[in-house]
Amino acid sequence: MIFPLGYKYASTYAKIRKAKKDDLALIVSDAPAVAAAVFTQNRVKAAPVILAQKNLKSSRGKLKAIMVNAGNANCATRTGAEVARQTCQAAAQALAVHPNLILPCSTGVIGVELDPTRITKALPGLVKKLSPHSFQQVAEAIMTTDLVPKTSSAEISLSGGSVTIAGMTKGSGMIQPNMATTLGFLMTDAAIPSALVPTLLKQATDVSYNRISVDGDTSTNDTLVLMANGASAVELTSKDQDLFLEALSRVAQELASKIARDGEGARKLVTIQVNGAKSDDDATRIARGIANSPLVKTAIAGSDPNWGRIISAAGNSGADFDPAKVSIAMQGVLVCENGLAADFSEKQLKKRLNDRDCLIQFQIAGKGKGKSKFWTCDFTEGYIEINGSYRT
């Protein structure tokens, strides 16, 4: 991992969750950064999401700090809005900035009241712990049912010098792409025009966080943030824009695919590639339909090369294609050709499907240029065990 200049991090245990594990964290830019965020499209939005949207609007896309707690979603409660307001106010006071420069995020159980004093009392000590060396601790503090922390970084040589992008994310269940999914934080030391930051984030999101699914559920708290503080003094020029976007998308894709690999109860990461659709949107509809099919996901869990479930899920996706022009490969083995069964060794393919990584390729013959890449995971009994007892 490499880290951008001008950021500090800290985490602590604020007694929000039962297990004694850090559950409150700060990501702070030395100077206010230009920023953008994308949020859940769920009609039920958590209080911190609503306040974060207001803060970014009133600050005109400026951000000093991200404050995030794990263990409680601060959603669908009587006091949620006031808790978000009080905790942002306390963070702003501790950092000596305006409250609209604080972006709050929460993750955890929905519908449980959150005592704001657990956060407000912990904030002064948390600010004192801020360090450029605590990135990993924050990545661990934001985890809920995640088994592993998820981080990624990249260094890019632009015409004016080198800049760095680093990101962390959390997520394992309640994952369905519908803007961004879960919590994700991207930081760069590049100097980027404020009007460009939302565009870069949206484009990177469309090919990463909007291309993953674990269980088809969109959370009430989903937030993905991009901060650019210019600490490198390297300006992003128009001729460098594509290069920077490629690196930003690569970091976001690595983070997103790690979420799919760490899906609750999952044993396998499934990559779905669709080519030859009428448009990229149609290709994504097909890939999403395959990724969200419980029948496909359980077949993968059982290493069953049941390609009929794949073509059926594609046909139910709403995308327009001719089934007679479809070919499907699993682990590089052709299992369906022109909509019909291909000749393959089921025994040998079943063995290859035991691998931790599974590749499904869905090809439509013809003149279509639409393509999409999507990530999901298998469904196992572990998903039921985790979610059957999540609250208790």
N, C-alpha and C positions, 0 to 999 in steps of 0.2 A: 504493500500500500504506500502511496505517496499522497501528501496532503497539501491543499492550497494554503497560501499565505493569508494571515490576517483573521484567523478563526480560532476560537477557544471553545472548550467543551467541558461539561461536568455532569456527574450523576450522583444520586444519593438515594437512600431508603427513607421514604417519607411515611411509611406505614399505610400506604394506600391499598396494597395487596397483602394477603395473609402471609405468603412466604416471605421470609426476610431476604429480599433481593432488591437491588436498586430499582426504583419505580418512578423517579422524577429526574428529568434531565434538561439541560440547557445547551443550545448551540448559539454562540454569540459571535457576531462579526465585530472586529475592532472598530470599524467605522460603519455607519449604516450602509447597507447594501441595497442595490436595486434588486427587486424580487418579483416573482410571479408564482401563482399556485393554481392548481386545478383541484376541484373538490368533488365529493360524491354527488351523483345524480339521484340518489335515493330521496324520495319525497320527505322521509323522516331524517332530518339532519340534526346532529348533535350540537349542543350549545357552543362548543369551541369552534366548530366549523362556521357557524353563523357569525360569531364574533371575528374570526379570522378574515372572513370575506369583507366585513365592515372595516376592519383595521387596514387591510391592504388598499381598499378604496380611498379611505380618508387620508392615508399617508402617501397616496399617489404612487404606490409601488415601491415604497421604501421599507426596509426591515432591519432591525438591530438584532433581534433574537427570536429563536424558536423555543418555546417552552412545551415540553411534552410529558404527560404522565401515563403510566401503564397501570392496569388493574381495575380501572373504572372508566367507562366511555363518556361519563357526564352527559348522558342522553336520555330523553324521555323521563326526566325527573322534575319535581316541582321547583327546585332551586338552581337548575342548570345554568341559566343565563347569568344569575347573580354570582355563582361560583366562578364562571369563566371571567366575568368582569373583575371580581375581587382579586383573583389570582394574577390576571394580567396587570392590574394596578400595582400589586405587590412586586411583581417582577420588574416593572418599569421603575418603581421607586428604588429597588435594590441596584438597578443598573443606571439610574439617574437619566432616564430618557422618557419621552412621551409614551403613554400606554398604547397608542396606535402603531408603535414600532415593534410591538410584541405580537407574535403569532402563536396562539395556543393550539395544542393538539392533545387529544386523549384517545386511549384505546383500552378496551376491557369490557366488562359486563355492562349491558344496557339496562336501564331502569332502576339502578341502585343509587341513592343519594350519595353525593361526594362531599365530605367535610372539607371546606376550603382551608381551614386552619392547618390541616396536614401539609398543605402546599405552602401557604404563606409563612408558616413558622420555619420551614426548611429552606426557603429561598435565600436568606442572607448567608447562611453557611454554604449553600450551593454556589453562590456567586464567588465566594472566597476561594472555592476549589477550582475555578475555571483555569484550564490549561490547554495549550495546543497539543498536548500529548494524551488527552483522554477521549479521543475519537472512539476507540474500540469499546470503552466502558459505556458510552452513550448508546452505541449500537446494541449492546447487551441489555441495557436498562429498558429499552422500548419494546423488548420481546414480550409476548404473551404465551400462546401455545407453541411458538417457534421452538424448534430444537436447536437451531444454530443462529448466530448473528449473521447478517447479510450486508456485506460491504463491497465496494468496487471503486477503482480510481483510474485515471488516465492522465498522462502528460502530453501536451500537444505543442509542437513548434509552429508558431505563427510568424508572420512576416516581421512583427515587432519584437519577438522573443517567445519564451516558453510560458505557458499557463498550465494550470492543473485543475482537474475536476475530481471531486471525491463525493461518494454518496453512500448512504446507509438506508436500509429499509427494514420493515417488519411485516410479517404476514404469514399465515399458515392455513387458516380457515376463514370462512365468510369472504371468499375471493371470487369475484366476477368482474371482469373489466367493464367499466362504464364511466370512464374518464381516466381515473387512475384508481388503483385499488390499494387499500391499506394505508400505511403511513410511509412516506419516502422523502428524504431530504438530500438535495443535491447542492453542493457548494463549489464555487469556482472563484479564483482570484483574477480572472480576466476582467477588463473594463469593457462593459457591454452597454450600448445605448438602452435606456430604460424601455423604449418602445419596442425593442427587439426581443427582450427577455420573454414575454408571454408567447411570442411566436415560436421561439426556439423550444420552450418547454412543451407546447402543444404538439409540435412536430415530433419531438423525442418520445412523448407520451403515446402518441398514436402507434408507434412501432414497438412499444415495450410494454408498459403497464396496461395498455388497452388490448394486449395480445396474450393475456394469461387468464387462466381460470382453474380453480380448484373444485368448487362446488356450485358455481352459478349464483351465489349470493353476493349482493353489493352491500357493503357496510354503510352504516350511518355516519361514519367518522372519516371516510377516505380523504386523504390530503397528500398531495405531492407538491413540494416546494423547490424552486430554484433560486438560489441567492448568488449574486455576482458583486463582489466588493471592490474590485479593481486594485487589490493590494499588490499585484505584480507590476502595475503600471504599464501593462501591455494592452493596448486597445484592440478590440475585435473590429477589423475593417471588413468592408463588403467582400473583398476577395478572399478573406479567411473564413467567411461565414459557413460555407459548406463543410470545410474541414472541421471546424468546431462542432457543428451539428452532428457530424458523423461520430465524433468522439463522445459527445454528450449522449447520443442515442445508444452507442455501444455500452457505456456505463449503465444507462437505464435498462437496457436489455439484459445485461448480466444480473442486475439486481432483481428484475422481474422474473427471470428464469430461476433464480435461487428461491424465490417464493414458491414457484410451482414445484420445484424439487423437494421443498420442505413442507409440502401440503400435508395437512393433518392425516396421520396414518399412512402416508404414501410410502411406497417402496421404489417407485420408478418415475423418472422424468420423461414425459412424452412430448416430443417435438412434432408438430404437424405442419407440413409444407403443401400448399395448394398452388397449382400453376394451371394456366390456360382458361381461367374464368373470364367472363365478359368484362369485368372491372375488378379493381383491387377491393372495392367494397363487397362485391359478390364473393370474391375469394375469401375475404375475412368472415363473411356470413357462414360459408361452408366450414371453414376451419373452426369457428366458434361452435357451430352445431355439433361437430365431431368431438370437440374438447369438452362440451357440456353434457354429452350423452352418458348417463350412468351405465348403459349397456356396453358402450365402447370401453369405458374406464374399468368396469369390472372384468371385461374380457382381457384387457391388458394385465390386470392384477393376476388373473389366472393363466397368463401366457397363452391365451387361446387366439389363434389367428383367424378370428371370425370377421372377415372383411364385410360380410353382409350387414353387420351392425354399423360399419363405417359409411357405406353407401346409403344406408337407410337414414342415418343421422344427417348426412349431407342433403338428401332429398327433402328433409323436414326443416331445413334451415331458412327457407324462403328465397334462396338464390336460384336463378334461372340457368339450367344447364341440361344437356342431353345425356341421360344415363348410359346410352349406348356408346358414348365417346369417352367414358371414364375408365381409367386404369389406376389401380391402387397397389402400392408396394409397402410391405412392412419389413423393417430392418434390411431394406434393399432387395427384398425378395418379391417378385411380382405375384400377387395373389388374385388380382382381378384384371382382366383385359377386355376392353370394349364392353364393359358392363357385365361380363360373364366370368365364371371361375377360370383361373389360369392353372396350369399344371405345376404344382410345387410339392415338396416333401413337407407335410404337416408336422411330422415328428422332428425334423431338423429345424424348422422355423420355430416350433414351440420351444426348443432348447435355446435358440437365439433370443427369444422374447423374455427369457429369464434374466437378461441383462438389466442393469439399473437404468440404462438409457434406451428409450424406444423411439424409433423414427417411423412416422406414417407419411407417405407421399401420395397425394391425390392429384392426378394429372387428367386434364380435360383436353382431348385432341381438338384441333381446329385453329382458328385465327385469334382466339382470345389471348390477351396479354396480361390479364389480371392475375396477381399473385399475392400470397400472404404467408407469413410464418407465425406460428402460434405455439404457446407452451401450456401444458396441463400436467396432470399426474394421474396415477391409477387410484381407484377406490378400493379400500380394504376395510376389514372389520375394525381396524384402528380408528377410522374416522368416526364410526358410531360410538365407540368407547369413549373417545375424547369429548365429543359433543353431547353425549348422553349424560355427562356429569360435569359439564363446564361451569355451571353456576354453583354447584354444591361440592 
